[in-house]
Amino acid sequence: MNKKITVIGAGNVGATTAQRLFEKNYNEIALIDIA
């Protein structure tokens, strides 16, 4: 099953969350941040 995940906020917490999800074999992760 292919789940798509979006993480809002690419700061320290968002980037770490995305990294941990990747380590758990989620392969479609999008980071969104507003500069």
DRENFIKOL-837359 format. One line per field, with one value per residue: residue number from 1; x, y, z of N, C-alpha, C in turn. Coordinates in steps of 0.02 Angstrom, whole numbers, padded with zeros to 5 digits. Example, Ala and Ser with C-alpha at 12.3 -4.5 7.8 and 13.67 -1.06 7.14 Angstrom:
REM DRENFIKOL-837359
num <- (1_2)
n.x <- (00660_00642)
n.y <- (-00284_-00112)
n.z <- (00390_00354)
ca.x <- (00615_00684)
ca.y <- (-00225_-00053)
ca.z <- (00390_00357)
c.x <- (00660_00645)
c.y <- (-00165_00002)
c.z <- (00390_00394)
//
This chain:
REM DRENFIKOL-837359
num <- (1_2_3_4_5_6_7_8_9_10_11_12_13_14_15_16_17_18_19_20_21_22_23_24_25_26_27_28_29_30_31_32_33_34_35)
n.x <- (00043_00028_00056_00028_00107_00100_00197_00177_00272_00439_00540_00647_00574_00480_00565_00634_00527_00488_00604_00603_00486_00524_00623_00543_00497_00402_00369_00324_00336_00301_00366_00309_00331_00324_00408)
n.y <- (-00059_00109_00250_00424_00561_00719_00842_00982_01122_01142_01150_01116_01017_00971_00923_00822_00738_00699_00630_00523_00458_00418_00327_00228_00169_00240_00306_00414_00568_00733_00892_01045_01218_01389_01528)
n.z <- (00000_-00042_00040_00048_00122_00196_00270_00362_00378_00377_00468_00608_00681_00585_00482_00549_00580_00450_00413_00504_00464_00336_00371_00419_00307_00231_00075_00000_00038_00073_00105_00163_00170_00216_00169)
ca.x <- (00000_00068_00025_00058_00107_00123_00218_00173_00326_00502_00591_00680_00526_00453_00617_00646_00469_00494_00659_00581_00437_00563_00656_00491_00480_00354_00410_00299_00332_00310_00375_00284_00351_00315_00465)
ca.y <- (00000_00169_00307_00490_00599_00788_00871_01055_01152_01107_01169_01061_00964_00943_00885_00761_00696_00670_00582_00463_00424_00386_00269_00177_00146_00280_00329_00475_00618_00802_00944_01110_01272_01456_01571)
ca.z <- (00000_-00050_00074_00037_00184_00191_00333_00358_00417_00362_00517_00644_00698_00523_00447_00588_00570_00383_00414_00541_00422_00284_00402_00429_00239_00194_00020_-00030_00091_00048_00156_00141_00215_00188_00188)
c.x <- (00045_00032_00064_00051_00133_00138_00217_00225_00389_00558_00620_00633_00498_00503_00632_00588_00472_00549_00638_00530_00473_00598_00607_00461_00420_00393_00384_00286_00345_00316_00350_00303_00341_00371_00443)
c.y <- (00062_00229_00370_00531_00669_00813_00947_01084_01111_01128_01107_01002_00931_00900_00820_00712_00661_00617_00517_00423_00387_00323_00212_00155_00180_00313_00391_00526_00686_00849_01010_01162_01338_01500_01643)
c.z <- (00000_-00018_00059_00100_00169_00261_00323_00406_00408_00409_00550_00657_00635_00486_00483_00580_00502_00380_00448_00499_00365_00310_00414_00362_00208_00137_-00016_00025_00060_00108_00127_00194_00179_00215_00193)
//
